[in-house]
Amino acid sequence: MATETKIEKDPTGYQGKLRERLIKENIGVWSVVKIQKGNAIYEGVVLPRSENTSEGYLVIKVDTGYNIGVFLTDDCTMEEIGFQKGAYKLPEVEVKTKPNLPNVSLLGTGGTVASRLDYRTGAVLPAFTPEELFSAVPELMNICNLTPKKIYGILSENFKPEYWIKTAREIMKEFDSGANGVIIGHGTDTMAFTASALSFMFQDLAAPIVCVGSQRSSDRPSSDGPLNIMDASTIAGHADLGEVVVCMHGNSSDSYNLIHRGVRVRKMHSSRRDAFRTLSDIPLGMIDANQNIKFLKDDVKPRGNIEDTWLNDKMDERVAMLYFYPGMNNDILDSVIDKGYHGVVITGTGLGHVSSYMFPALERAKEAEIPICMVVEPLFGSSNLRVYETGRDMLARGVVEGMNMLPSAAYAKMIWTLGQTRNYDEVRKIMGTNLRGEITYREPNKGYLFMQGVEPGMDDLLKKLDPNPRFDAYR
């Protein structure tokens, strides 16, 4: 008599007593279970969990499509009523190079640029080969010849200047190989830092470098990933642009994306799809849902001869970034000096001030020829150390006005500048000079747009509230 083969189930990510129970009852990821807890009954597919999450909760995907966590107590009953191991394969598509389309390289640095969702299990299947990408976002086949390459897979918060350098070198290889534009798939949390660093490293840039990410994962109907990668591909392949930019949603719908200059953009919301904003300026342009590009500024750097582009990736990462707060004392800046840092960026209050209690540390930095660049905590507006006595005292102690540079841009610029020279006066001169649009000497009257990316219909609503508006939300 034949014996039934027992399939060993793997309780991936589950820890402690719950893991022991799952192993004992031979229940694992992809098991379909029925759980009774008191009068409540739950049925669903067991999903994998992170090992660092709370013990005791079994995560299942129920028929409605939602994931729920059920805290299993000793009196709960649980039985397996089915099992189907997750097997993921995107539909196969034939990828052909089209000679009439531009060649675009997509360099992945971590996470997924595009993906498909398995609605039975809730698992997200990353798409990164050409076949997978075109299967996940078929519209790409009519935009460009897209070649994806994975540089490395790291979380954006784990980026360091050495990764900026490696990314820049990989981009240069793609240009040398004939790419008409390059996309950088990047986590959104530190994308502005990377965009700034790339802006300073590339000299005479003659083609687009587009940083793009996704605020919403593919397990949500509101995922912004597909449109972001389509728009980024259009910009990289077709836009008359020779700059480093960030392309992300302009509002919470899918009506358009904004094209932000890499040195003037900041992530302003932790989760909204339209989280990215150009500050103290207006975006370079916008691209609608049909991939029509419209530039909004007159100083957009056009494409040129890629042979003229060269890379200066010398950097000095011994730069500290400090955020001034009431009660901040000398010891923090003293520690930075004692640890041998070569430069400092300080985010100061108002026009760029710190407490007079910190003046002795500023004097130490000046004596040690450690340049200090001051940017402003309000984000909008510019530092000006010539208005109040505190500011003039800081100028006398060697502090450089960062003007209206964003903190991320000032930090990347200081690292790059110190890679070029350690001469104290020369560093201070470069930090106060506009190189890539990181400083706007005159903020445009629309540079402080509270509703940059106005929701559809919002401008009409405002006109109803005020029939004689002082400004138009879009113009």
C-alpha positions as CSV (number, residue, x, y, z in Angstrom):
1,M,0.0,0.0,0.0
2,A,1.5,3.3,-1.1
3,T,2.1,5.9,1.6
4,E,1.2,9.6,1.2
5,T,4.3,11.8,1.0
6,K,4.2,14.5,3.6
7,I,5.1,18.0,2.4
8,E,7.1,19.9,4.9
9,K,5.7,23.4,5.3
10,D,8.0,26.4,6.0
11,P,6.7,29.0,8.5
12,T,9.0,31.7,7.0
13,G,9.4,34.7,9.4
14,Y,7.5,33.3,12.3
15,Q,9.2,33.1,15.7
16,G,8.8,31.7,19.2
17,K,5.8,29.6,20.3
18,L,3.8,30.4,17.2
19,R,6.6,29.0,15.0
20,E,6.8,25.8,17.2
21,R,3.1,25.4,16.8
22,L,3.1,25.8,13.1
23,I,5.9,23.3,12.7
24,K,4.1,20.8,15.0
25,E,0.9,21.1,13.0
26,N,2.8,21.2,9.7
27,I,1.4,24.5,8.7
28,G,3.5,27.0,6.8
29,V,3.5,29.8,4.3
30,W,0.9,29.2,1.5
31,S,-1.2,26.9,3.7
32,V,-4.9,27.7,3.5
33,V,-6.1,27.7,7.1
34,K,-9.3,27.9,9.1
35,I,-8.9,29.6,12.5
36,Q,-11.6,29.7,15.2
37,K,-11.0,32.2,18.0
38,G,-14.0,32.4,20.3
39,N,-17.1,32.9,18.1
40,A,-15.0,34.3,15.2
41,I,-13.8,32.2,12.3
42,Y,-11.1,33.3,9.9
43,E,-10.0,31.6,6.6
44,G,-7.2,32.6,4.4
45,V,-3.7,32.0,3.0
46,V,-0.8,32.1,5.4
47,L,1.7,34.8,4.3
48,P,5.4,35.1,5.2
49,R,6.4,37.6,7.8
50,S,9.4,39.7,8.7
51,E,11.5,38.1,11.5
52,N,11.6,41.4,13.3
53,T,7.8,41.8,13.8
54,S,5.8,41.0,16.9
55,E,5.5,37.3,17.8
56,G,2.1,35.6,18.1
57,Y,0.4,37.1,15.0
58,L,-0.4,34.9,12.1
59,V,-0.8,36.9,8.9
60,I,-3.3,35.6,6.4
61,K,-4.8,36.9,3.2
62,V,-8.6,36.6,3.3
63,D,-11.0,36.3,0.4
64,T,-11.6,40.1,0.3
65,G,-8.0,40.6,-0.7
66,Y,-7.0,42.1,2.6
67,N,-4.2,40.9,4.8
68,I,-5.1,40.5,8.5
69,G,-3.2,39.5,11.6
70,V,-4.7,37.0,14.0
71,F,-3.2,36.8,17.4
72,L,-3.2,33.1,18.2
73,T,-3.9,32.2,21.8
74,D,-3.7,28.6,23.3
75,D,-7.5,28.2,23.1
76,C,-7.6,29.0,19.3
77,T,-8.1,26.1,17.0
78,M,-6.4,26.0,13.6
79,E,-6.5,23.5,10.8
80,E,-5.1,23.4,7.3
81,I,-7.8,23.1,4.7
82,G,-5.6,23.4,1.6
83,F,-2.2,24.2,0.3
84,Q,-0.9,25.7,-2.9
85,K,2.7,26.8,-3.0
86,G,3.2,30.2,-4.5
87,A,4.6,29.8,-8.0
88,Y,5.1,33.2,-9.7
89,K,5.8,33.7,-13.3
90,L,5.0,36.8,-15.2
91,P,3.3,36.3,-18.6
92,E,6.0,35.9,-21.3
93,V,6.4,38.6,-23.9
94,E,8.6,38.9,-26.8
95,V,11.0,41.8,-26.5
96,K,12.3,43.2,-29.8
97,T,14.5,46.2,-30.2
98,K,12.8,48.9,-32.2
99,P,15.3,51.0,-34.2
100,N,13.0,54.0,-34.2
101,L,12.9,54.2,-30.4
102,P,15.6,55.6,-28.1
103,N,17.8,53.4,-26.0
104,V,17.3,53.9,-22.2
105,S,19.1,52.2,-19.4
106,L,17.4,51.5,-16.1
107,L,19.8,51.1,-13.2
108,G,18.3,49.5,-10.1
109,T,19.7,50.4,-6.7
110,G,17.2,48.6,-4.5
111,G,13.6,47.6,-4.2
112,T,11.4,47.1,-7.2
113,V,10.9,49.5,-10.0
114,A,7.9,47.6,-11.3
115,S,6.2,44.5,-10.1
116,R,3.1,42.3,-10.3
117,L,0.9,41.3,-7.5
118,D,-0.2,37.7,-6.9
119,Y,-3.7,38.3,-5.6
120,R,-4.1,34.8,-4.1
121,T,-1.1,35.2,-1.8
122,G,-0.6,38.9,-1.7
123,A,3.1,38.4,-2.6
124,V,4.7,41.0,-4.9
125,L,6.7,39.6,-7.8
126,P,9.5,42.0,-8.7
127,A,10.0,42.7,-12.4
128,F,13.5,43.5,-13.6
129,T,14.4,41.6,-16.7
130,P,13.3,43.3,-20.0
131,E,10.6,40.6,-20.4
132,E,9.3,41.1,-16.8
133,L,9.3,44.9,-17.1
134,F,7.4,44.9,-20.4
135,S,5.0,42.3,-19.0
136,A,4.4,44.3,-15.9
137,V,4.2,47.7,-17.7
138,P,3.5,46.8,-21.4
139,E,3.2,50.5,-22.4
140,L,7.0,50.7,-22.1
141,M,7.4,48.8,-25.4
142,N,6.1,51.8,-27.3
143,I,8.2,54.4,-25.4
144,C,11.8,53.1,-25.6
145,N,14.2,50.2,-25.8
146,L,14.6,49.7,-22.1
147,T,17.6,47.8,-20.7
148,P,17.5,47.2,-16.9
149,K,20.5,46.5,-14.9
150,K,20.7,45.9,-11.1
151,I,23.7,47.7,-9.6
152,Y,22.9,46.6,-6.0
153,G,20.0,46.1,-3.7
154,I,20.1,48.3,-0.7
155,L,17.6,50.4,1.3
156,S,17.8,54.0,0.4
157,E,18.6,54.9,4.0
158,N,21.7,52.8,3.7
159,F,23.1,54.9,0.9
160,K,26.6,56.4,1.4
161,P,28.7,58.6,-0.7
162,E,30.6,55.6,-2.0
163,Y,27.3,54.4,-3.5
164,W,26.8,57.7,-5.2
165,I,30.2,57.3,-6.8
166,K,29.5,53.8,-8.0
167,T,26.1,54.8,-9.3
168,A,27.7,57.7,-11.3
169,R,30.3,55.4,-12.8
170,E,27.7,53.0,-13.9
171,I,25.7,55.8,-15.5
172,M,28.8,56.9,-17.3
173,K,29.2,53.4,-18.7
174,E,25.7,53.4,-20.1
175,F,26.3,56.7,-21.8
176,D,29.5,55.4,-23.2
177,S,27.6,52.4,-24.5
178,G,25.1,54.5,-26.4
179,A,22.3,55.1,-24.0
180,N,20.1,58.1,-24.9
181,G,19.1,58.5,-21.2
182,V,19.5,56.8,-17.9
183,I,16.9,56.1,-15.2
184,I,17.9,55.4,-11.6
185,G,15.4,53.3,-9.7
186,H,15.8,54.5,-6.1
187,G,14.1,54.4,-2.8
188,T,12.2,57.7,-2.2
189,D,13.6,58.5,1.3
190,T,17.0,59.6,0.3
191,M,16.4,60.1,-3.5
192,A,17.0,63.9,-3.2
193,F,20.4,63.4,-1.7
194,T,21.4,61.0,-4.6
195,A,20.0,63.4,-7.2
196,S,22.0,66.3,-5.7
197,A,25.2,64.3,-5.6
198,L,24.8,63.1,-9.2
199,S,24.1,66.7,-10.3
200,F,27.5,67.9,-9.0
201,M,29.5,64.9,-10.2
202,F,28.5,65.1,-13.9
203,Q,30.1,67.8,-15.9
204,D,28.6,69.1,-19.1
205,L,25.8,66.6,-18.8
206,A,24.3,66.1,-22.3
207,A,21.4,63.7,-21.6
208,P,18.8,63.1,-18.9
209,I,19.4,61.2,-15.7
210,V,16.0,60.5,-14.2
211,C,15.7,59.4,-10.6
212,V,12.4,57.7,-9.9
213,G,10.8,55.6,-7.2
214,S,7.4,54.5,-5.9
215,Q,5.5,55.7,-2.8
216,R,3.0,52.9,-2.9
217,S,3.8,49.3,-3.3
218,S,2.3,47.1,-6.0
219,D,0.0,45.3,-3.5
220,R,-2.2,48.4,-3.5
221,P,-4.5,49.6,-6.3
222,S,-3.1,53.1,-5.8
223,S,0.5,52.1,-6.7
224,D,2.3,55.0,-8.4
225,G,5.1,52.8,-9.8
226,P,3.8,52.0,-13.3
227,L,3.1,55.6,-14.3
228,N,6.3,56.8,-12.7
229,I,8.4,54.4,-14.7
230,M,6.5,55.2,-17.9
231,D,7.1,58.9,-17.4
232,A,10.7,58.5,-16.4
233,S,11.3,56.4,-19.6
234,T,9.7,59.1,-21.7
235,I,11.8,61.8,-20.2
236,A,15.0,59.8,-20.4
237,G,14.4,58.8,-24.0
238,H,12.7,61.8,-25.6
239,A,13.0,65.0,-23.5
240,D,15.3,67.7,-24.7
241,L,17.0,67.8,-21.3
242,G,20.6,67.5,-20.1
243,E,20.1,67.5,-16.3
244,V,19.6,65.3,-13.3
245,V,16.0,65.3,-12.4
246,V,13.5,63.5,-10.1
247,C,10.2,62.4,-11.7
248,M,7.3,61.6,-9.3
249,H,3.6,62.2,-9.1
250,G,2.4,65.8,-9.2
251,N,-0.9,65.2,-7.4
252,S,-2.6,62.3,-5.8
253,S,-4.3,61.1,-9.0
254,D,-2.6,59.7,-12.1
255,S,-3.1,62.9,-14.1
256,Y,0.5,64.1,-14.3
257,N,4.0,63.8,-12.9
258,L,6.3,66.7,-12.2
259,I,9.9,67.0,-13.4
260,H,12.0,68.4,-10.5
261,R,15.6,69.7,-10.8
262,G,17.7,67.2,-8.7
263,V,19.2,69.9,-6.5
264,R,15.9,71.7,-5.7
265,V,13.6,68.8,-4.7
266,R,12.6,67.5,-1.3
267,K,10.3,64.7,-0.1
268,M,7.6,66.5,1.8
269,H,5.3,63.7,2.9
270,S,6.1,60.2,4.2
271,S,3.4,58.4,2.2
272,R,1.5,60.6,-0.3
273,R,2.0,59.8,-3.9
274,D,2.7,63.5,-4.6
275,A,5.3,63.7,-1.8
276,F,8.0,65.5,-3.8
277,R,8.1,69.2,-4.2
278,T,10.4,71.8,-5.7
279,L,11.1,74.4,-3.0
280,S,11.8,78.1,-3.5
281,D,11.4,77.6,-7.2
282,I,9.0,76.0,-9.7
283,P,9.5,72.5,-11.2
284,L,11.4,72.2,-14.5
285,G,8.3,70.8,-16.1
286,M,5.4,68.3,-16.1
287,I,4.4,65.2,-18.0
288,D,0.8,64.2,-18.4
289,A,-0.8,60.8,-18.3
290,N,-0.3,60.5,-22.1
291,Q,3.5,61.2,-21.8
292,N,3.3,64.8,-23.2
293,I,6.1,66.9,-21.8
294,K,5.8,70.6,-21.0
295,F,8.7,72.6,-19.6
296,L,7.7,75.3,-17.1
297,K,11.1,77.1,-16.8
298,D,13.2,78.9,-19.4
299,D,16.6,77.8,-18.0
300,V,16.2,74.0,-18.8
301,K,19.6,72.7,-19.9
302,P,19.0,71.0,-23.3
303,R,20.6,67.8,-24.7
304,G,24.1,68.0,-26.2
305,N,26.8,65.8,-27.4
306,I,27.3,63.0,-25.0
307,E,31.0,62.9,-25.9
308,D,31.3,66.2,-24.0
309,T,30.0,64.7,-20.8
310,W,32.6,63.7,-18.2
311,L,32.5,62.5,-14.6
312,N,34.3,64.2,-11.7
313,D,33.5,61.8,-8.8
314,K,36.1,62.9,-6.3
315,M,34.4,63.2,-2.9
316,D,35.3,63.6,0.7
317,E,32.6,62.1,2.9
318,R,34.0,63.5,6.1
319,V,31.2,66.0,6.3
320,A,28.8,66.4,9.2
321,M,25.3,67.7,9.0
322,L,23.8,69.4,12.2
323,Y,20.4,70.6,12.9
324,F,20.3,73.5,15.3
325,Y,17.8,73.4,18.1
326,P,17.1,75.6,21.2
327,G,19.6,74.6,23.9
328,M,22.1,73.1,21.6
329,N,25.6,73.6,23.1
330,N,29.2,73.7,21.9
331,D,29.9,70.0,22.6
332,I,28.2,68.7,19.5
333,L,30.2,70.9,17.1
334,D,33.3,70.4,19.2
335,S,32.9,66.7,18.8
336,V,32.7,67.0,15.1
337,I,35.9,69.1,15.1
338,D,37.6,66.6,17.4
339,K,36.6,63.7,15.3
340,G,38.4,65.2,12.3
341,Y,35.5,66.1,10.0
342,H,36.5,68.3,7.1
343,G,33.3,70.3,6.6
344,V,30.0,70.9,8.3
345,V,26.5,71.9,7.1
346,I,24.3,73.4,9.7
347,T,20.5,73.9,9.4
348,G,19.8,77.1,11.4
349,T,16.8,79.0,12.5
350,G,15.1,81.8,10.5
351,L,17.7,83.5,8.3
352,G,20.3,80.9,9.3
353,H,21.1,81.5,13.0
354,V,22.5,79.5,15.8
355,S,22.8,80.5,19.5
356,S,25.6,82.8,20.5
357,Y,26.5,80.0,23.0
358,M,27.9,78.1,20.0
359,F,30.3,80.9,18.9
360,P,33.3,79.4,20.7
361,A,32.9,76.2,18.6
362,L,32.5,78.3,15.4
363,E,35.7,80.0,16.2
364,R,37.4,76.7,16.7
365,A,36.2,75.5,13.3
366,K,37.5,78.7,11.7
367,E,40.9,78.3,13.3
368,A,41.0,74.7,12.1
369,E,40.0,75.8,8.6
370,I,36.9,73.6,8.7
371,P,34.3,75.3,6.4
372,I,30.8,75.6,7.8
373,C,27.8,76.2,5.5
374,M,24.6,77.6,6.9
375,V,21.2,76.7,5.4
376,V,17.8,77.5,6.8
377,E,15.3,75.4,8.8
378,P,12.2,76.9,7.1
379,L,13.2,75.3,3.8
380,F,11.6,78.1,1.8
381,G,13.6,81.3,1.6
382,S,17.3,82.1,2.0
383,S,19.9,82.5,4.6
384,N,20.9,86.1,5.2
385,L,23.5,86.7,7.9
386,R,23.7,90.4,7.3
387,V,20.4,91.4,8.8
388,Y,20.8,90.8,12.5
389,E,23.8,91.1,14.8
390,T,23.9,87.3,15.4
391,G,24.3,86.7,11.7
392,R,27.0,89.3,11.3
393,D,28.9,87.7,14.3
394,M,28.6,84.3,12.6
395,L,30.0,85.7,9.3
396,A,33.0,87.1,11.3
397,R,33.5,83.5,12.6
398,G,33.8,82.1,9.0
399,V,30.2,80.8,8.4
400,V,29.3,80.6,4.7
401,E,25.8,81.6,3.7
402,G,24.2,78.6,1.9
403,M,21.6,81.0,0.4
404,N,18.5,79.0,-0.3
405,M,20.2,75.7,-0.9
406,L,18.2,72.7,0.4
407,P,20.0,70.8,3.2
408,S,20.3,67.7,1.0
409,A,21.9,69.8,-1.8
410,A,24.3,71.6,0.6
411,Y,25.4,68.3,2.1
412,A,26.1,66.7,-1.3
413,K,27.8,69.8,-2.6
414,M,30.1,70.1,0.5
415,I,31.2,66.5,0.0
416,W,31.9,67.0,-3.7
417,T,33.6,70.4,-3.1
418,L,35.9,69.0,-0.5
419,G,36.8,66.2,-2.9
420,Q,38.1,68.9,-5.3
421,T,40.0,71.0,-2.8
422,R,40.7,71.3,0.9
423,N,41.7,75.0,0.6
424,Y,39.5,76.8,3.1
425,D,38.9,79.9,1.1
426,E,38.3,78.0,-2.1
427,V,35.7,75.7,-0.5
428,R,33.9,78.7,0.9
429,K,33.9,80.4,-2.5
430,I,32.5,77.3,-4.3
431,M,29.8,76.7,-1.6
432,G,28.5,80.2,-2.2
433,T,28.5,79.9,-6.0
434,N,25.5,78.5,-8.0
435,L,26.7,75.5,-10.0
436,R,23.6,73.4,-10.9
437,G,20.7,75.6,-10.0
438,E,21.0,74.7,-6.3
439,I,20.9,78.4,-5.5
440,T,18.2,80.7,-6.9
441,Y,19.3,84.2,-6.2
442,R,15.8,85.6,-6.8
443,E,13.0,83.3,-5.7
444,P,10.2,83.4,-8.3
445,N,6.8,84.7,-7.1
446,K,5.4,81.2,-7.5
447,G,8.3,79.6,-5.7
448,Y,6.3,79.4,-2.5
449,L,3.4,77.3,-3.8
450,F,1.6,75.7,-1.0
451,M,-0.5,73.7,-3.5
452,Q,2.1,72.7,-6.0
453,G,0.2,69.9,-7.7
454,V,-3.3,71.2,-7.0
455,E,-5.9,68.6,-6.8
456,P,-8.2,68.5,-9.9
457,G,-11.0,71.0,-9.4
458,M,-9.3,72.8,-6.5
459,D,-8.6,75.9,-8.6
460,D,-12.3,76.2,-9.5
461,L,-13.2,75.8,-5.8
462,L,-10.9,78.6,-4.8
463,K,-12.4,80.9,-7.5
464,K,-15.9,80.2,-6.1
465,L,-14.6,81.1,-2.6
466,D,-12.9,84.2,-3.9
467,P,-14.3,85.5,-7.3
468,N,-11.3,87.9,-7.5
469,P,-8.4,85.7,-6.7
470,R,-5.0,87.2,-6.2
471,F,-3.3,84.4,-7.9
472,D,-4.0,81.5,-10.3
473,A,-3.1,78.1,-8.8
474,Y,-1.6,76.9,-12.1
475,R,-0.1,80.0,-13.7
